[in-house]
Amino acid sequence: MSRSPARLSLPEAPHAPKADVCLLMEGSYPYVAGGVSTWTHDLIRSHADLTFHIVALVADRSTRRLAYELPPNVTGLTHVHLQDPPAGWRWQPGTGRLLAALEKPLGRLQQGGGLAEVAEVLRLLAPRRGRIGKRALLNSEDSFQMVVRMCRAALPDASFLEYFWGSRALMSGLFATLLVPMPQAGVYHAVSTGYAGLFAARARLETGRPALLTEHGIYTNERRIEILMAEWLFEGTDTSLALDKKKRDLRDLWLDTFASYSKACYDACDRIITLYGGNQEFQRRQGADPAKLMIVPNGIDYAGYSQVRRDPAPRPPTIALIGRVVPIKDVKTYVRAAAILREDIPDLKAMILGPLEEDPGYVEECRSIVKHLGLEQTVIFAGRVKLTDWLGKIDAIALTSVSEAQPLVILEAGASGVPTVATDVGSCSELLMGRPDEVPPLGPGGAVTPLASPLDTARELRALLLDRPWRDRCAQAIARRVAQSYDKIAIDRVYRAIYDEHIAMPTRPVSHAPAAFKRSPSPLAGEGLG
């Protein structure tokens, strides 16, 4: 939804008023629709008496349309252009000495460093902020010589050209994140690690205010999938998954850098919140302090979605994939499952309900498969829709993603009495089959399938479509589970307690030294930072 021109002129840091909460959003809200963005939008609206400043970390400076009508309690909107950091002065004295000093911490960040390296880079940049930028840090002769030395030290067997562009892209995002003016807020809340988590670490170091992290999915795992699939980025390198790979390559450069940012974020944050227990194991492996970990599941408007009524009008059996048409959703598996399912249900309708603009190339690939399989009358790309207008006309939904955290669509459809067939990713099994501590056990709310399996997906959808008593039992189970464990009203109270606790904390001494981070007891989640 686009914004009125008057509301588009929200002040950026440092001119915006101090906010209660500064939300750090990478590649999502308020410009990209999706589960995390919807969650963020609802979070802001649910705490209408708090003020929010949004830091939107975006790729470049191109014009963007807002996907959400920003609530009136959003008082500022700052942009971080990851591919285009501030230009800075064309020349200033001491640039060579600065880059020589930056070389060591930058190199460690590309090899699995953490908060100490972020603190050192900040210490070196801080006196020059407002004057230093990409002209000196990325485009100067001194910066080129620094990259030559870093390549020789880190990846001596790699193509220098590939290292140069890969390292430049990573350092561009780093410098953009560390050089943008800092909004003032009572608490800084990152909704992923990556560059948003890096910003949270910077905020904690520079302002002394508390930082929070909510991880819906594990950012480093999602980047790993994208990086391993990005063949254009690693042309000429070994892109196999062989166990005997010995030499570090450009994939490691990217993966280790994002691991460094995650470590820095985990160390800096007072709370590390995630949606379900499975994520916490990944967080521990990546160095998160177990005393900071906390589970807060997503909630949905159960009262609203439970009011959706089944459409009594005659219609063909209908399934839907609800979500963005992007590779991580594996829409191609859904299309192939629809082709298998149509053999038993000739009048099947397989809807795709979600934005089409994020990855036009992938959308075109999906359309080509639809045409190749002769599914033009079966598979329908409806684009962005109002979900409550459709749920009463859908018999089951399919989620074929290769990576998810806690998909809201399962909860939203479930509250409306629509069961789901989902891949065994994230918390999907927990949502559909119930947690081990569920009392009383409610039974399946659908089915869970392996990744990238059109045959298994089609088989489970067929059971729901052709066995009405089974579909009804699944529908009742998932509706009761959502009401019992995922009602947003209860979840909002938990986040409000977290915000109130951390906004009330005194500002701690500003320090670029991670040793300043000490733990003290917290009433909400074991030990936190003192």
C-alpha positions in Angstrom: 0.0 0.0 0.0 1.5 3.4 -1.0 1.8 6.3 1.4 0.5 9.8 1.1 3.2 12.3 0.1 3.0 14.1 3.5 3.9 10.9 5.4 6.8 10.1 3.0 8.8 13.0 4.4 9.5 11.4 7.8 12.8 12.8 9.3 15.9 10.7 9.2 18.6 10.6 11.9 19.9 12.7 13.4 17.0 15.1 12.9 14.2 12.8 14.0 12.9 13.0 17.6 14.2 10.3 20.0 12.0 7.2 19.7 11.2 4.6 22.3 12.2 1.8 20.0 14.4 1.8 16.9 13.6 -1.2 14.6 16.4 -2.4 12.3 15.0 -4.0 9.2 17.1 -5.4 6.4 15.5 -5.9 3.0 12.0 -6.1 4.4 9.7 -3.5 6.1 8.4 -1.1 5.0 9.2 -1.7 1.3 8.9 -5.5 0.9 5.7 -7.4 1.8 6.1 -10.7 3.6 5.8 -12.6 6.9 8.5 -10.6 8.7 7.2 -7.3 7.4 3.6 -8.1 8.4 4.9 -9.1 11.9 6.8 -5.8 12.2 3.8 -3.8 11.0 1.5 -5.5 13.6 4.1 -5.0 16.3 4.2 -1.3 15.8 0.4 -1.0 15.7 0.0 -3.1 18.8 2.1 -0.6 20.9 0.5 2.6 19.7 1.6 4.5 22.8 5.3 3.8 22.0 7.1 5.7 19.3 9.2 3.9 16.7 12.0 4.8 14.3 12.6 2.5 11.4 16.1 1.9 10.0 15.6 0.4 6.5 18.7 -1.3 5.2 18.2 -1.4 1.5 20.4 -2.3 -1.5 20.7 1.1 -3.2 19.3 4.6 -3.6 16.6 3.7 -6.2 13.1 5.0 -5.5 10.9 2.5 -3.6 7.2 2.3 -3.0 6.1 1.6 0.5 4.3 -1.7 0.9 2.6 -0.7 4.2 0.9 2.4 5.4 3.2 3.5 8.2 1.3 3.9 11.5 1.3 7.4 13.1 3.6 6.3 15.9 6.5 5.9 13.4 8.3 9.1 13.9 11.4 8.6 11.8 12.7 6.6 8.8 16.4 6.3 8.2 17.9 4.5 5.1 21.1 2.6 4.9 22.1 2.1 1.3 24.2 -1.0 1.5 25.7 -0.8 -2.0 26.3 2.9 -1.9 27.7 4.2 1.4 28.2 8.0 1.9 30.7 9.4 -0.6 32.7 11.4 2.0 35.4 14.0 1.1 37.4 13.5 -2.0 40.7 13.7 -0.1 41.7 14.1 3.5 45.1 13.7 5.3 45.9 10.5 7.0 43.8 8.2 4.7 46.7 5.8 4.2 47.3 5.5 7.9 43.6 4.9 8.6 43.3 2.2 6.0 46.5 0.5 7.3 44.9 0.5 10.8 41.6 -0.8 9.4 43.2 -3.7 7.5 43.7 -6.0 10.4 40.1 -5.8 12.0 38.5 -5.9 8.5 40.5 -9.0 7.7 39.4 -10.7 10.9 35.8 -9.8 10.1 36.1 -11.8 6.9 37.4 -14.8 8.8 34.9 -15.2 11.6 35.7 -12.3 13.9 33.1 -10.6 16.1 32.3 -7.7 18.4 35.9 -6.8 19.2 36.6 -6.2 15.5 33.4 -4.2 15.0 34.4 -2.1 18.0 37.9 -1.5 16.6 36.5 -0.4 13.2 34.1 1.9 14.9 36.9 3.4 17.0 38.9 4.2 13.9 36.0 5.6 11.9 34.3 7.6 14.6 36.6 10.7 14.5 36.1 11.0 10.8 32.4 10.3 10.5 30.8 12.9 8.3 34.0 13.3 6.3 35.1 9.7 5.5 33.2 7.6 2.9 33.5 5.4 -0.1 35.9 7.8 -2.0 38.6 7.1 0.6 37.5 3.7 1.9 36.6 2.0 -1.4 37.8 4.1 -4.3 41.3 5.4 -3.4 44.7 4.0 -4.3 45.3 3.3 -0.6 42.1 1.2 -0.4 43.1 -0.8 -3.5 46.5 -1.6 -2.0 44.8 -2.7 1.2 42.5 -5.1 -0.7 45.6 -6.5 -2.5 47.3 -7.3 0.8 44.0 -8.7 2.3 43.6 -11.0 -0.7 47.2 -12.3 -0.4 46.7 -13.0 3.3 43.2 -14.5 3.2 42.8 -16.2 -0.2 46.1 -16.4 -2.0 44.8 -19.0 -4.4 41.6 -17.1 -5.4 41.2 -15.0 -8.4 42.1 -11.4 -7.4 39.3 -10.0 -9.6 36.7 -12.1 -7.9 38.1 -11.3 -4.5 38.2 -7.6 -5.2 34.5 -7.4 -6.2 33.3 -9.8 -3.5 35.3 -8.0 -0.8 34.2 -4.6 -2.1 30.5 -5.6 -1.9 31.0 -6.8 1.7 32.9 -3.7 2.8 30.4 -1.4 1.1 27.6 -2.9 3.3 29.8 -2.7 6.4 30.8 1.0 5.9 27.3 2.0 4.9 26.0 0.5 8.1 28.7 2.0 10.3 28.7 5.5 8.8 25.0 6.5 8.6 23.9 8.9 11.3 22.6 7.0 14.4 18.9 7.6 15.4 18.3 8.2 19.1 16.2 5.6 20.8 15.5 4.0 24.2 16.1 0.5 22.8 17.4 -0.8 19.5 15.6 -3.9 18.1 17.1 -5.8 15.2 14.7 -8.2 13.3 17.6 -10.3 11.9 21.3 -10.5 12.2 23.3 -9.7 9.1 23.6 -5.9 8.5 20.7 -5.2 10.8 22.4 -7.1 13.5 25.6 -5.3 12.8 23.7 -2.0 13.2 22.4 -3.2 16.6 26.0 -4.0 17.7 27.0 -0.5 16.6 24.1 1.1 18.5 24.9 -0.8 21.7 28.6 0.2 21.5 28.0 3.9 20.6 24.9 4.8 22.6 25.1 2.6 25.7 21.4 1.8 25.2 20.1 -1.8 25.3 19.8 -3.9 22.1 17.4 -6.7 21.3 17.4 -9.3 18.6 14.4 -11.2 17.2 15.4 -14.0 14.7 12.5 -15.4 12.8 14.8 -17.5 10.6 18.5 -17.9 11.1 20.0 -15.3 8.9 23.3 -17.1 8.3 21.5 -20.3 7.2 19.4 -18.4 4.7 22.5 -16.5 3.4 24.3 -19.9 3.1 21.5 -21.2 0.8 21.6 -18.0 -1.3 25.4 -18.0 -1.5 25.7 -21.6 -2.5 23.1 -21.1 -5.2 24.8 -17.9 -6.5 27.0 -19.4 -9.2 27.6 -16.1 -10.9 29.4 -14.9 -7.7 31.8 -17.8 -7.7 32.6 -18.4 -11.3 35.8 -20.4 -11.6 35.8 -21.7 -8.0 34.8 -25.1 -6.7 31.1 -24.8 -6.0 30.6 -28.4 -5.0 29.7 -29.6 -1.5 32.5 -32.2 -1.4 33.6 -33.2 2.1 37.3 -33.1 1.1 37.4 -29.4 0.1 40.5 -28.1 1.8 41.2 -24.6 0.4 39.2 -21.6 1.6 37.4 -19.9 -1.3 35.1 -16.9 -1.9 32.1 -18.7 -0.5 34.0 -18.9 2.8 34.7 -15.2 2.6 31.0 -14.4 2.4 29.8 -17.0 4.9 32.5 -16.1 7.5 31.8 -12.4 7.2 28.1 -12.9 7.9 29.0 -15.3 10.8 31.2 -12.4 12.2 28.2 -10.1 12.1 26.0 -12.6 13.8 28.6 -13.1 16.6 28.9 -9.4 17.1 25.1 -9.0 17.3 24.7 -11.9 19.8 27.4 -10.5 22.0 26.0 -7.0 21.9 22.3 -7.8 22.5 20.6 -8.1 25.9 18.0 -10.5 24.6 18.2 -13.0 21.8 14.6 -13.9 20.9 13.5 -16.6 18.5 10.2 -18.3 17.6 10.8 -21.9 18.5 13.3 -24.2 20.2 15.0 -25.5 17.0 16.4 -22.1 16.3 18.1 -21.9 19.6 20.4 -24.8 18.8 21.7 -22.9 15.8 22.2 -19.7 17.9 24.2 -21.6 20.5 26.4 -23.1 17.8 27.1 -19.6 16.5 28.2 -18.3 19.9 25.0 -17.0 21.5 25.1 -16.8 25.3 22.4 -19.3 26.5 21.5 -17.0 29.4 20.2 -14.4 26.8 18.1 -16.8 24.8 14.3 -16.5 24.9 11.4 -18.1 22.9 8.5 -15.8 21.9 6.4 -17.4 19.1 4.6 -15.3 16.6 1.0 -14.6 17.2 -1.9 -13.8 14.9 -5.3 -12.1 15.2 -7.2 -15.2 16.1 -10.4 -13.3 16.7 -10.3 -11.8 13.2 -9.2 -14.9 11.2 -11.6 -17.2 13.1 -14.5 -15.1 11.8 -13.8 -16.2 8.2 -16.7 -18.3 7.0 -16.6 -21.1 4.4 -18.0 -20.0 1.1 -21.0 -22.3 0.4 -21.1 -21.6 -3.3 -20.2 -24.6 -5.6 -16.5 -24.5 -6.7 -13.8 -26.9 -7.7 -11.4 -28.3 -5.1 -8.9 -25.5 -4.4 -5.5 -25.3 -2.9 -3.2 -22.3 -2.5 0.4 -21.4 -1.9 0.4 -18.1 0.1 3.6 -16.1 -0.1 6.2 -14.3 -2.2 7.1 -15.9 -5.5 10.8 -16.2 -4.8 13.3 -19.2 -4.9 13.3 -19.8 -1.1 9.5 -20.5 -1.3 10.2 -23.3 -3.9 7.1 -22.4 -5.9 8.3 -24.8 -8.6 7.7 -27.8 -6.3 4.2 -26.6 -5.7 3.5 -26.3 -9.4 4.8 -29.8 -10.1 2.7 -31.1 -7.2 -0.3 -29.5 -8.8 0.4 -31.3 -12.0 0.5 -34.7 -10.1 -2.6 -33.8 -8.2 -4.6 -32.9 -11.3 -4.3 -36.5 -12.5 -6.8 -37.5 -9.8 -8.7 -34.2 -9.5 -9.0 -32.8 -13.1 -10.9 -29.7 -12.0 -8.3 -28.7 -9.4 -7.6 -25.0 -8.9 -4.1 -24.3 -7.5 -3.8 -20.6 -6.5 -0.6 -18.7 -5.9 -1.5 -15.8 -3.7 1.4 -13.4 -3.1 3.6 -10.6 -4.5 5.1 -11.2 -8.0 7.5 -8.2 -8.2 10.4 -9.2 -5.9 12.1 -11.7 -8.4 10.6 -11.3 -11.9 13.1 -13.8 -13.3 12.0 -16.5 -11.0 8.3 -15.7 -11.6 8.9 -16.1 -15.3 10.6 -19.5 -14.7 7.6 -20.6 -12.7 5.2 -19.5 -15.5 7.3 -21.4 -18.0 6.9 -24.6 -16.0 3.2 -24.0 -15.8 3.0 -23.7 -19.6 5.3 -26.7 -20.2 3.0 -28.9 -18.0 -0.2 -27.6 -19.5 -1.4 -26.1 -16.3 -2.6 -22.7 -17.5 -6.2 -23.4 -16.4 -5.1 -25.0 -13.1 -2.3 -22.8 -11.7 -3.4 -19.2 -11.2 -1.0 -16.4 -10.2 -3.3 -14.0 -8.4 -0.6 -11.7 -7.1 -1.1 -9.7 -3.8 -4.5 -10.3 -2.3 -6.5 -9.7 0.9 -6.1 -13.0 2.5 -9.4 -13.0 4.4 -11.2 -12.7 1.1 -9.7 -16.0 -0.1 -9.5 -18.3 2.9 -13.2 -19.2 2.9 -12.7 -20.5 -0.7 -9.6 -22.6 -0.1 -9.7 -26.3 1.1 -6.0 -26.6 2.0 -2.8 -24.6 1.6 0.7 -25.8 0.7 4.0 -24.4 1.9 6.9 -25.8 -0.1 9.6 -23.5 1.2 13.2 -24.6 1.6 13.7 -22.3 4.6 11.1 -20.9 7.1 11.0 -19.9 10.7 7.4 -19.8 12.0 5.2 -19.2 8.9 2.3 -16.9 9.8 0.3 -18.3 6.9 -0.1 -21.6 8.7 -1.5 -19.8 11.7 -3.7 -17.5 9.7 -5.2 -20.3 7.6 -5.4 -22.5 10.6 -7.4 -20.0 12.6 -9.8 -19.9 9.6 -10.1 -23.7 9.7 -7.9 -24.4 6.7 -5.3 -27.2 7.1 -1.8 -27.1 5.7 0.7 -29.4 4.0 4.2 -28.0 4.7 7.8 -28.9 4.2 9.7 -30.0 7.4 11.4 -26.6 7.9 11.5 -24.3 10.8 8.6 -24.7 13.2 6.2 -26.2 10.6 6.2 -29.6 12.2 5.6 -28.0 15.6 2.7 -25.9 14.3 1.0 -28.7 12.5 1.6 -31.6 14.8 1.9 -29.9 18.1 4.7 -29.3 20.6 5.7 -32.1 22.9 4.2 -30.3 25.9 0.8 -29.6 24.2 -1.9 -30.4 26.8 -4.3 -31.9 25.7 -2.8 -33.2 22.5 -4.9 -31.8 19.7 -3.8 -34.0 16.8 -2.5 -33.1 13.3 -3.4 -29.9 11.7 -2.3 -31.1 8.3 0.8 -32.9 7.2 4.6 -32.4 7.0 6.6 -33.5 3.9 10.3 -33.6 2.9 11.9 -30.8 1.0 11.5 -30.5 -2.8 9.1 -33.5 -3.1 6.2 -32.8 -5.4 5.1 -36.4 -5.0 4.8 -36.3 -1.2 3.2 -32.8 -1.4 0.6 -34.0 -3.9 -0.1 -37.2 -1.9 -0.9 -35.3 1.3 -2.9 -32.6 -0.5 -4.9 -35.4 -2.2 -5.8 -36.9 1.2 -7.1 -33.6 2.5 -9.1 -32.8 -0.7 -10.7 -36.3 -1.1 -11.2 -37.4 2.5 -13.6 -34.8 3.9 -13.7 -36.3 7.5 -9.9 -36.2 7.6 -9.8 -32.6 6.4 -12.4 -31.6 9.0 -10.4 -33.2 11.8 -7.2 -31.4 10.7 -9.1 -28.1 10.4 -10.5 -28.3 13.9 -7.1 -29.3 15.4 -5.2 -26.4 13.9 -7.9 -23.9 14.8 -7.8 -25.0 18.4 -4.0 -25.0 18.5 -3.8 -21.4 17.2 -6.4 -20.2 19.8 -4.5 -22.0 22.6 -0.9 -21.0 21.9 -0.6 -18.4 19.1 -3.1 -15.6 19.9 -1.4 -12.3 19.2 -3.0 -10.6 22.2 -1.0 -12.8 24.6 2.2 -12.5 22.5 1.9 -8.7 22.5 1.9 -8.6 26.3 5.2 -10.5 26.3 6.9 -8.0 23.9 5.5 -5.1 25.9 7.1 -6.4 29.1 10.5 -6.8 27.2 10.3 -3.2 25.8 9.3 -1.7 29.2 12.1 -3.5 31.0 14.8 -2.3 28.5 13.5 1.2 27.9 13.7 1.7 31.7 17.3 0.6 31.9 19.9 3.4 32.6 22.3 4.2 29.8 25.5 2.3 30.3 28.9 3.8 29.7 29.8 4.1 26.0 32.7 1.8 25.2 34.2 0.3 22.0 35.6 -2.5 24.2 33.5 -5.7 24.4 34.9 -6.2 28.0 32.4 -3.6 29.0 29.6 -6.1 28.5 28.8 -7.8 31.8 25.8 -9.9 32.7 23.3 -9.2 35.5 20.1 -11.0 36.6 17.0 -10.2 34.6 13.4 -11.0 35.6 12.5 -12.1 32.0 15.2 -14.5 30.8 17.9 -15.7 33.1 20.8 -13.4 32.9 21.1 -10.4 30.7 23.6 -7.6 30.3 24.3 -5.4 33.2 
